[in-house]
Amino acid sequence: VYLVDDSFKTVAIDSSTTAKQLCSLLAEKLTLPDSDRFKIFLQRNSEERCLDDAEEPLSIMVWETNGADKNVVDFQGREEWEQVKTKWEQQARFVFKYRIFLRESLPVDDEALIHMLYIQAVSDVINGNYRCVQEDAVALAGIQMQVNFGDHKDATHVPGFLQSKIHQYIPGYLVRSNPPDQWERLIYQEHIQLTGHSKREAEVRYLEHVSKWYL
């Protein structure tokens, strides 16, 4: 099951495991509280839907790859199930994420939960789910650098360090508005101002910035 930063977690489930139960297993593995606020999402063909708690992920994998007339019991052999997995991975995936969080107060004392909310917010900003202007994009990119690299270091963060990674920090619909070296300079300026912020403090700052758009 993927997280929104494209990392993934592996857990053992069977044909009767529901989406709600899978959420509980993942929350336990990630040391997250209150698993009811997390959901399993099905992503396919640039579309996404949240699974109902009672839906069975393995059954969905079979139906999506082999038709609604098939069941998990039809694929008991290891080789048969590997074929299902291969087809599935070519066209769809499950993603574990927080369903709604922008209007809620931030759980600043829960480091694991803050990190999950942070990577989800970054994904939504970079993918254009939360649209922003250049000023906000640069401010958020500077915070992202603080999370990823800590304090700005002149010897490390030299011209060219970030240019090949600009698409990881600036939304695609804004990238072409400036050349990479200009984006880099603007992001560095923001990053320098965050010296002294811990990783968690920077993640909270990012979430607070994004949440202001929706209050």
Salt bridges, closest charged atoms under 4 A:
ASP6 OD1 - ARG93 NH1 3.00
ASP34 OD2 - ARG37 NE 2.91
ASP36 OD1 - LYS20 NZ 2.81
GLU48 OE1 - LYS97 NZ 2.98
ASP53 OD1 - LYS39 NZ 3.02
GLU55 OE1 - ARG49 NH2 2.95
GLU64 OE1 - ARG44 NH1 1.91
GLU82 OE2 - LYS85 NZ 3.69
GLU104 OE1 - ARG37 NH1 2.92
ASP136 OD1 - HIS209 NE2 2.86
ASP154 OD1 - HIS152 NE2 3.43
ASP181 OD2 - ARG185 NH1 3.53
GLU203 OE2 - HIS115 ND1 2.72
